[in-house]
Amino acid sequence: MASPPAPLTEEEKAFFLKHGYIKLSNCFTQAQADEMNEGVWTRLGMSPTDKTTWTRGRTNMPHHRDFDPAAFAPKAWAAICELCGGEDRIDPRSRVWRDSLIVNLGTAEGEGRPTPPQQLREWHVDGDFFVHYLDSPEQALLVIPLFTDIAPQGGGTMLCPPAVPRIARWLYDHPDGVSPRMVPRAHEDFAKEKNLEWYCELVRGCADDAFVEACGSVGDVFLLHPLMLHCATSNALRRVRIITNPPVSLREPHCFDRADGDYSLVERKTMQDVDGEERLKGWRITKPREGVVPQRVRIQEEMRLAELKRLEEQRGVAVAA
């Protein structure tokens, strides 16, 4: 059975403030994971037993069904609320997990050949749909539920905790906003969606022991600071890996100058990483908040329609039988 909700321990809070993430175990059951994964191979158009059909190494799937995390994974939802300063600060629209699964199957050429973290090419922070500020409410926490077991080198998301202070300071120094790729507003590359060089350059300067692979068992949930630099890995084991990454948004922007001092753990981590400060008095954004329409929206709509067609065809075959 999944664990019931409980407050974070002092050790878990201290770990989050130091490393920018925590890992919770036994948040949901294998049966619940099976429900979330239902129909995944039909949706992919692949066979779980024939790797020659695994024609895509990684697939970010569109969604068809919604789940209430407070019911599906109450332990994880309680921790999410605590990290964000209470459920009343969370946008109610964030209280949803979807079967927008991220399936990592690896590639034939990469099997048995794990890629070192510094050589991975898709490092990023989440939030490709808005201009980023230090206090952005759109992405208040990153959540990674594990719907399959993930062994080391088995496709777990790679994290780079030491990068969080660097990114926090960058945003602090750019109150006029940066692109989802951390390009300053005044730069000519501000609107270029695929420019990940800023992140990759940051990673190249990190030591080998700076990285953490998000491994674990079905039912584990990783909760990450919104500025956690992370990247998909190559899945050298070629074992199916399924996760999703439901974002958590706030009703209002983070506040780093609260009169009552009632800061969330996410806010405390951000302020600590900017300059060891307990309060960022007077910091404000200097340009309007803006949304961005990412290319993935169009791509995932095309995928969704193709998945629906395959699912309908499968149902037709089952009825005929």
Contacts in CASP RR format, 6 or more apart in sequence:
PFRMAT RR
TARGET T0000
AUTHOR 0000-0000-0000
METHOD contacts of the structure
MODEL  1
MASPPAPLTEEEKAFFLKHGYIKLSNCFTQAQADEMNEGVWTRLGMSPTD
KTTWTRGRTNMPHHRDFDPAAFAPKAWAAICELCGGEDRIDPRSRVWRDS
LIVNLGTAEGEGRPTPPQQLREWHVDGDFFVHYLDSPEQALLVIPLFTDI
APQGGGTMLCPPAVPRIARWLYDHPDGVSPRMVPRAHEDFAKEKNLEWYC
ELVRGCADDAFVEACGSVGDVFLLHPLMLHCATSNALRRVRIITNPPVSL
REPHCFDRADGDYSLVERKTMQDVDGEERLKGWRITKPREGVVPQRVRIQ
EEMRLAELKRLEEQRGVAVAA
1 29 0 8 1.000
2 26 0 8 1.000
2 27 0 8 1.000
2 28 0 8 1.000
2 29 0 8 1.000
2 32 0 8 1.000
2 73 0 8 1.000
2 74 0 8 1.000
2 75 0 8 1.000
2 219 0 8 1.000
3 25 0 8 1.000
3 26 0 8 1.000
3 27 0 8 1.000
3 75 0 8 1.000
4 74 0 8 1.000
4 75 0 8 1.000
5 74 0 8 1.000
5 75 0 8 1.000
5 77 0 8 1.000
5 78 0 8 1.000
6 75 0 8 1.000
6 78 0 8 1.000
7 78 0 8 1.000
7 82 0 8 1.000
8 16 0 8 1.000
8 22 0 8 1.000
8 79 0 8 1.000
8 82 0 8 1.000
8 83 0 8 1.000
8 265 0 8 1.000
12 22 0 8 1.000
12 79 0 8 1.000
13 265 0 8 1.000
15 22 0 8 1.000
16 22 0 8 1.000
16 83 0 8 1.000
16 223 0 8 1.000
16 225 0 8 1.000
16 265 0 8 1.000
16 269 0 8 1.000
17 265 0 8 1.000
17 268 0 8 1.000
17 269 0 8 1.000
17 272 0 8 1.000
19 161 0 8 1.000
19 212 0 8 1.000
20 161 0 8 1.000
20 164 0 8 1.000
20 224 0 8 1.000
20 225 0 8 1.000
20 228 0 8 1.000
20 269 0 8 1.000
21 159 0 8 1.000
21 161 0 8 1.000
21 212 0 8 1.000
21 222 0 8 1.000
21 223 0 8 1.000
21 224 0 8 1.000
21 225 0 8 1.000
21 228 0 8 1.000
22 79 0 8 1.000
22 222 0 8 1.000
22 223 0 8 1.000
23 214 0 8 1.000
23 216 0 8 1.000
23 220 0 8 1.000
23 221 0 8 1.000
23 222 0 8 1.000
23 223 0 8 1.000
24 75 0 8 1.000
24 76 0 8 1.000
24 79 0 8 1.000
24 220 0 8 1.000
24 221 0 8 1.000
24 222 0 8 1.000
24 223 0 8 1.000
25 217 0 8 1.000
25 219 0 8 1.000
25 220 0 8 1.000
26 75 0 8 1.000
26 219 0 8 1.000
26 220 0 8 1.000
27 73 0 8 1.000
27 75 0 8 1.000
27 76 0 8 1.000
27 145 0 8 1.000
27 219 0 8 1.000
27 220 0 8 1.000
27 221 0 8 1.000
28 72 0 8 1.000
28 73 0 8 1.000
28 76 0 8 1.000
28 145 0 8 1.000
28 218 0 8 1.000
28 219 0 8 1.000
29 218 0 8 1.000
29 219 0 8 1.000
30 218 0 8 1.000
30 219 0 8 1.000
32 72 0 8 1.000
32 73 0 8 1.000
32 219 0 8 1.000
33 147 0 8 1.000
33 148 0 8 1.000
33 218 0 8 1.000
33 219 0 8 1.000
36 67 0 8 1.000
36 99 0 8 1.000
36 101 0 8 1.000
36 147 0 8 1.000
36 244 0 8 1.000
37 101 0 8 1.000
37 147 0 8 1.000
37 148 0 8 1.000
37 242 0 8 1.000
38 99 0 8 1.000
39 311 0 8 1.000
40 61 0 8 1.000
40 101 0 8 1.000
40 103 0 8 1.000
40 242 0 8 1.000
41 47 0 8 1.000
41 48 0 8 1.000
42 307 0 8 1.000
42 310 0 8 1.000
42 311 0 8 1.000
42 314 0 8 1.000
43 61 0 8 1.000
43 307 0 8 1.000
43 310 0 8 1.000
43 311 0 8 1.000
44 56 0 8 1.000
44 59 0 8 1.000
44 61 0 8 1.000
44 103 0 8 1.000
45 53 0 8 1.000
45 310 0 8 1.000
46 53 0 8 1.000
46 54 0 8 1.000
46 55 0 8 1.000
46 105 0 8 1.000
47 53 0 8 1.000
48 240 0 8 1.000
51 105 0 8 1.000
51 108 0 8 1.000
51 238 0 8 1.000
54 105 0 8 1.000
54 106 0 8 1.000
54 238 0 8 1.000
56 105 0 8 1.000
57 104 0 8 1.000
57 105 0 8 1.000
57 106 0 8 1.000
57 107 0 8 1.000
57 235 0 8 1.000
58 102 0 8 1.000
58 103 0 8 1.000
58 104 0 8 1.000
58 105 0 8 1.000
58 106 0 8 1.000
58 232 0 8 1.000
58 235 0 8 1.000
59 101 0 8 1.000
59 102 0 8 1.000
59 103 0 8 1.000
59 105 0 8 1.000
59 303 0 8 1.000
60 100 0 8 1.000
60 102 0 8 1.000
60 296 0 8 1.000
60 300 0 8 1.000
61 99 0 8 1.000
61 100 0 8 1.000
61 101 0 8 1.000
61 102 0 8 1.000
61 103 0 8 1.000
61 300 0 8 1.000
61 303 0 8 1.000
61 307 0 8 1.000
62 100 0 8 1.000
62 300 0 8 1.000
62 301 0 8 1.000
62 303 0 8 1.000
62 304 0 8 1.000
62 307 0 8 1.000
63 98 0 8 1.000
63 99 0 8 1.000
63 100 0 8 1.000
63 304 0 8 1.000
64 99 0 8 1.000
64 304 0 8 1.000
64 307 0 8 1.000
64 308 0 8 1.000
65 98 0 8 1.000
65 99 0 8 1.000
66 96 0 8 1.000
66 97 0 8 1.000
66 98 0 8 1.000
67 96 0 8 1.000
67 97 0 8 1.000
67 98 0 8 1.000
67 99 0 8 1.000
68 95 0 8 1.000
68 96 0 8 1.000
68 97 0 8 1.000
69 76 0 8 1.000
69 77 0 8 1.000
69 80 0 8 1.000
69 95 0 8 1.000
69 96 0 8 1.000
69 97 0 8 1.000
69 246 0 8 1.000
70 77 0 8 1.000
70 95 0 8 1.000
72 97 0 8 1.000
73 97 0 8 1.000
73 145 0 8 1.000
73 219 0 8 1.000
73 221 0 8 1.000
75 221 0 8 1.000
76 143 0 8 1.000
76 145 0 8 1.000
76 221 0 8 1.000
76 223 0 8 1.000
77 95 0 8 1.000
79 221 0 8 1.000
79 223 0 8 1.000
80 90 0 8 1.000
80 141 0 8 1.000
80 143 0 8 1.000
80 223 0 8 1.000
80 248 0 8 1.000
81 87 0 8 1.000
81 90 0 8 1.000
82 265 0 8 1.000
83 141 0 8 1.000
83 223 0 8 1.000
83 264 0 8 1.000
83 265 0 8 1.000
83 266 0 8 1.000
84 90 0 8 1.000
84 140 0 8 1.000
84 141 0 8 1.000
84 248 0 8 1.000
84 250 0 8 1.000
84 264 0 8 1.000
84 265 0 8 1.000
84 266 0 8 1.000
85 262 0 8 1.000
85 264 0 8 1.000
85 265 0 8 1.000
85 266 0 8 1.000
86 264 0 8 1.000
88 251 0 8 1.000
89 250 0 8 1.000
89 251 0 8 1.000
89 252 0 8 1.000
89 264 0 8 1.000
90 140 0 8 1.000
90 248 0 8 1.000
90 249 0 8 1.000
90 250 0 8 1.000
90 251 0 8 1.000
91 137 0 8 1.000
91 249 0 8 1.000
91 250 0 8 1.000
91 251 0 8 1.000
93 249 0 8 1.000
94 140 0 8 1.000
94 246 0 8 1.000
94 247 0 8 1.000
94 248 0 8 1.000
94 249 0 8 1.000
96 246 0 8 1.000
97 145 0 8 1.000
97 244 0 8 1.000
97 246 0 8 1.000
98 244 0 8 1.000
98 246 0 8 1.000
99 244 0 8 1.000
100 244 0 8 1.000
100 300 0 8 1.000
101 147 0 8 1.000
101 242 0 8 1.000
101 243 0 8 1.000
101 244 0 8 1.000
102 232 0 8 1.000
102 242 0 8 1.000
102 243 0 8 1.000
102 244 0 8 1.000
102 245 0 8 1.000
103 240 0 8 1.000
103 241 0 8 1.000
103 242 0 8 1.000
104 154 0 8 1.000
104 155 0 8 1.000
104 156 0 8 1.000
104 232 0 8 1.000
104 233 0 8 1.000
104 235 0 8 1.000
104 240 0 8 1.000
104 241 0 8 1.000
104 242 0 8 1.000
105 235 0 8 1.000
105 238 0 8 1.000
105 240 0 8 1.000
105 241 0 8 1.000
106 155 0 8 1.000
106 234 0 8 1.000
106 235 0 8 1.000
106 236 0 8 1.000
106 238 0 8 1.000
107 234 0 8 1.000
108 238 0 8 1.000
110 234 0 8 1.000
110 236 0 8 1.000
111 236 0 8 1.000
111 237 0 8 1.000
111 238 0 8 1.000
112 153 0 8 1.000
112 236 0 8 1.000
112 237 0 8 1.000
112 238 0 8 1.000
113 234 0 8 1.000
113 236 0 8 1.000
114 153 0 8 1.000
114 233 0 8 1.000
114 234 0 8 1.000
114 236 0 8 1.000
115 233 0 8 1.000
115 234 0 8 1.000
115 236 0 8 1.000
116 208 0 8 1.000
117 158 0 8 1.000
117 160 0 8 1.000
117 203 0 8 1.000
117 206 0 8 1.000
117 208 0 8 1.000
117 210 0 8 1.000
117 211 0 8 1.000
117 231 0 8 1.000
118 203 0 8 1.000
118 204 0 8 1.000
118 205 0 8 1.000
118 206 0 8 1.000
118 208 0 8 1.000
120 158 0 8 1.000
120 203 0 8 1.000
120 231 0 8 1.000
120 232 0 8 1.000
120 233 0 8 1.000
120 234 0 8 1.000
121 196 0 8 1.000
121 200 0 8 1.000
122 196 0 8 1.000
122 231 0 8 1.000
122 232 0 8 1.000
123 160 0 8 1.000
123 196 0 8 1.000
123 199 0 8 1.000
123 200 0 8 1.000
123 202 0 8 1.000
123 203 0 8 1.000
123 229 0 8 1.000
123 230 0 8 1.000
123 231 0 8 1.000
124 180 0 8 1.000
124 181 0 8 1.000
124 196 0 8 1.000
124 199 0 8 1.000
124 229 0 8 1.000
124 230 0 8 1.000
124 231 0 8 1.000
125 132 0 8 1.000
125 139 0 8 1.000
125 167 0 8 1.000
125 180 0 8 1.000
125 182 0 8 1.000
125 199 0 8 1.000
125 226 0 8 1.000
125 227 0 8 1.000
125 228 0 8 1.000
125 229 0 8 1.000
125 230 0 8 1.000
126 139 0 8 1.000
126 142 0 8 1.000
126 226 0 8 1.000
126 230 0 8 1.000
126 245 0 8 1.000
126 247 0 8 1.000
127 138 0 8 1.000
127 139 0 8 1.000
127 180 0 8 1.000
127 247 0 8 1.000
128 180 0 8 1.000
128 193 0 8 1.000
128 292 0 8 1.000
128 294 0 8 1.000
128 296 0 8 1.000
129 138 0 8 1.000
129 180 0 8 1.000
129 291 0 8 1.000
129 292 0 8 1.000
129 293 0 8 1.000
129 294 0 8 1.000
130 136 0 8 1.000
130 138 0 8 1.000
130 139 0 8 1.000
130 180 0 8 1.000
130 289 0 8 1.000
130 290 0 8 1.000
130 291 0 8 1.000
130 292 0 8 1.000
131 177 0 8 1.000
131 178 0 8 1.000
131 179 0 8 1.000
131 180 0 8 1.000
131 185 0 8 1.000
131 287 0 8 1.000
131 289 0 8 1.000
131 290 0 8 1.000
131 291 0 8 1.000
131 292 0 8 1.000
132 171 0 8 1.000
132 177 0 8 1.000
132 178 0 8 1.000
132 179 0 8 1.000
132 180 0 8 1.000
132 182 0 8 1.000
133 171 0 8 1.000
133 175 0 8 1.000
133 177 0 8 1.000
133 253 0 8 1.000
133 285 0 8 1.000
133 289 0 8 1.000
134 168 0 8 1.000
134 171 0 8 1.000
134 172 0 8 1.000
134 175 0 8 1.000
134 254 0 8 1.000
134 256 0 8 1.000
134 270 0 8 1.000
134 274 0 8 1.000
134 283 0 8 1.000
134 285 0 8 1.000
135 253 0 8 1.000
135 254 0 8 1.000
135 255 0 8 1.000
135 256 0 8 1.000
135 283 0 8 1.000
135 285 0 8 1.000
136 226 0 8 1.000
136 253 0 8 1.000
136 254 0 8 1.000
136 289 0 8 1.000
137 249 0 8 1.000
137 250 0 8 1.000
137 251 0 8 1.000
137 252 0 8 1.000
137 253 0 8 1.000
137 254 0 8 1.000
138 247 0 8 1.000
138 249 0 8 1.000
139 226 0 8 1.000
139 247 0 8 1.000
139 248 0 8 1.000
139 249 0 8 1.000
140 226 0 8 1.000
140 247 0 8 1.000
140 248 0 8 1.000
140 249 0 8 1.000
140 250 0 8 1.000
140 254 0 8 1.000
140 266 0 8 1.000
141 223 0 8 1.000
141 224 0 8 1.000
141 225 0 8 1.000
141 226 0 8 1.000
141 247 0 8 1.000
141 248 0 8 1.000
141 266 0 8 1.000
142 223 0 8 1.000
142 224 0 8 1.000
142 225 0 8 1.000
142 226 0 8 1.000
142 228 0 8 1.000
142 230 0 8 1.000
142 245 0 8 1.000
142 247 0 8 1.000
142 248 0 8 1.000
143 221 0 8 1.000
143 222 0 8 1.000
143 223 0 8 1.000
143 224 0 8 1.000
143 245 0 8 1.000
143 246 0 8 1.000
143 247 0 8 1.000
143 248 0 8 1.000
144 157 0 8 1.000
144 214 0 8 1.000
144 221 0 8 1.000
144 222 0 8 1.000
144 223 0 8 1.000
144 224 0 8 1.000
144 243 0 8 1.000
144 244 0 8 1.000
144 245 0 8 1.000
145 219 0 8 1.000
145 220 0 8 1.000
145 221 0 8 1.000
145 243 0 8 1.000
145 244 0 8 1.000
145 246 0 8 1.000
146 214 0 8 1.000
146 216 0 8 1.000
146 217 0 8 1.000
146 218 0 8 1.000
146 219 0 8 1.000
146 220 0 8 1.000
146 221 0 8 1.000
146 222 0 8 1.000
146 242 0 8 1.000
146 243 0 8 1.000
147 218 0 8 1.000
147 219 0 8 1.000
147 242 0 8 1.000
147 243 0 8 1.000
147 244 0 8 1.000
148 218 0 8 1.000
148 239 0 8 1.000
148 240 0 8 1.000
148 241 0 8 1.000
148 242 0 8 1.000
148 243 0 8 1.000
149 216 0 8 1.000
149 217 0 8 1.000
149 218 0 8 1.000
150 156 0 8 1.000
150 214 0 8 1.000
150 215 0 8 1.000
150 216 0 8 1.000
150 241 0 8 1.000
150 243 0 8 1.000
151 215 0 8 1.000
151 216 0 8 1.000
151 237 0 8 1.000
151 239 0 8 1.000
152 213 0 8 1.000
152 215 0 8 1.000
153 213 0 8 1.000
153 233 0 8 1.000
153 235 0 8 1.000
153 236 0 8 1.000
153 237 0 8 1.000
154 215 0 8 1.000
154 233 0 8 1.000
154 235 0 8 1.000
154 236 0 8 1.000
154 237 0 8 1.000
154 238 0 8 1.000
154 239 0 8 1.000
154 241 0 8 1.000
155 213 0 8 1.000
155 232 0 8 1.000
155 233 0 8 1.000
155 234 0 8 1.000
155 235 0 8 1.000
155 236 0 8 1.000
155 237 0 8 1.000
155 241 0 8 1.000
156 213 0 8 1.000
156 214 0 8 1.000
156 215 0 8 1.000
156 232 0 8 1.000
156 233 0 8 1.000
156 235 0 8 1.000
156 241 0 8 1.000
156 243 0 8 1.000
157 213 0 8 1.000
157 214 0 8 1.000
157 222 0 8 1.000
157 230 0 8 1.000
157 231 0 8 1.000
157 232 0 8 1.000
157 233 0 8 1.000
157 243 0 8 1.000
158 211 0 8 1.000
158 212 0 8 1.000
158 213 0 8 1.000
158 214 0 8 1.000
158 230 0 8 1.000
158 231 0 8 1.000
158 232 0 8 1.000
158 233 0 8 1.000
159 211 0 8 1.000
159 212 0 8 1.000
159 213 0 8 1.000
159 214 0 8 1.000
159 224 0 8 1.000
159 228 0 8 1.000
159 229 0 8 1.000
159 230 0 8 1.000
160 202 0 8 1.000
160 203 0 8 1.000
160 206 0 8 1.000
160 210 0 8 1.000
160 211 0 8 1.000
160 212 0 8 1.000
160 228 0 8 1.000
160 229 0 8 1.000
160 230 0 8 1.000
160 231 0 8 1.000
161 210 0 8 1.000
161 212 0 8 1.000
161 228 0 8 1.000
162 206 0 8 1.000
162 210 0 8 1.000
163 202 0 8 1.000
163 203 0 8 1.000
163 206 0 8 1.000
163 210 0 8 1.000
163 228 0 8 1.000
163 229 0 8 1.000
164 225 0 8 1.000
164 227 0 8 1.000
164 228 0 8 1.000
164 229 0 8 1.000
164 269 0 8 1.000
164 273 0 8 1.000
165 273 0 8 1.000
165 274 0 8 1.000
166 202 0 8 1.000
167 182 0 8 1.000
167 202 0 8 1.000
167 227 0 8 1.000
167 229 0 8 1.000
168 227 0 8 1.000
168 270 0 8 1.000
168 273 0 8 1.000
168 274 0 8 1.000
169 273 0 8 1.000
169 274 0 8 1.000
169 275 0 8 1.000
170 178 0 8 1.000
170 182 0 8 1.000
171 177 0 8 1.000
171 178 0 8 1.000
171 227 0 8 1.000
172 274 0 8 1.000
172 275 0 8 1.000
172 280 0 8 1.000
172 283 0 8 1.000
174 184 0 8 1.000
174 185 0 8 1.000
175 283 0 8 1.000
175 284 0 8 1.000
175 285 0 8 1.000
175 286 0 8 1.000
175 287 0 8 1.000
176 184 0 8 1.000
176 185 0 8 1.000
176 186 0 8 1.000
176 285 0 8 1.000
176 286 0 8 1.000
176 287 0 8 1.000
177 184 0 8 1.000
177 185 0 8 1.000
177 285 0 8 1.000
177 287 0 8 1.000
178 184 0 8 1.000
178 185 0 8 1.000
178 190 0 8 1.000
179 185 0 8 1.000
179 189 0 8 1.000
179 190 0 8 1.000
179 191 0 8 1.000
179 192 0 8 1.000
179 195 0 8 1.000
179 292 0 8 1.000
180 193 0 8 1.000
180 292 0 8 1.000
180 294 0 8 1.000
181 189 0 8 1.000
181 192 0 8 1.000
181 193 0 8 1.000
181 194 0 8 1.000
181 195 0 8 1.000
181 196 0 8 1.000
181 198 0 8 1.000
181 199 0 8 1.000
182 198 0 8 1.000
182 199 0 8 1.000
183 189 0 8 1.000
183 190 0 8 1.000
183 192 0 8 1.000
183 195 0 8 1.000
183 198 0 8 1.000
184 190 0 8 1.000
185 287 0 8 1.000
189 195 0 8 1.000
193 294 0 8 1.000
193 295 0 8 1.000
199 229 0 8 1.000
202 229 0 8 1.000
203 229 0 8 1.000
203 231 0 8 1.000
213 233 0 8 1.000
214 222 0 8 1.000
214 230 0 8 1.000
224 230 0 8 1.000
225 266 0 8 1.000
225 269 0 8 1.000
225 270 0 8 1.000
226 266 0 8 1.000
227 270 0 8 1.000
227 273 0 8 1.000
235 241 0 8 1.000
254 264 0 8 1.000
254 266 0 8 1.000
254 267 0 8 1.000
254 270 0 8 1.000
255 263 0 8 1.000
255 267 0 8 1.000
256 263 0 8 1.000
256 267 0 8 1.000
256 270 0 8 1.000
256 271 0 8 1.000
256 279 0 8 1.000
256 280 0 8 1.000
256 283 0 8 1.000
257 279 0 8 1.000
257 280 0 8 1.000
257 281 0 8 1.000
257 282 0 8 1.000
257 283 0 8 1.000
258 279 0 8 1.000
261 279 0 8 1.000
263 271 0 8 1.000
268 278 0 8 1.000
271 277 0 8 1.000
271 278 0 8 1.000
271 279 0 8 1.000
271 280 0 8 1.000
272 278 0 8 1.000
274 280 0 8 1.000
END
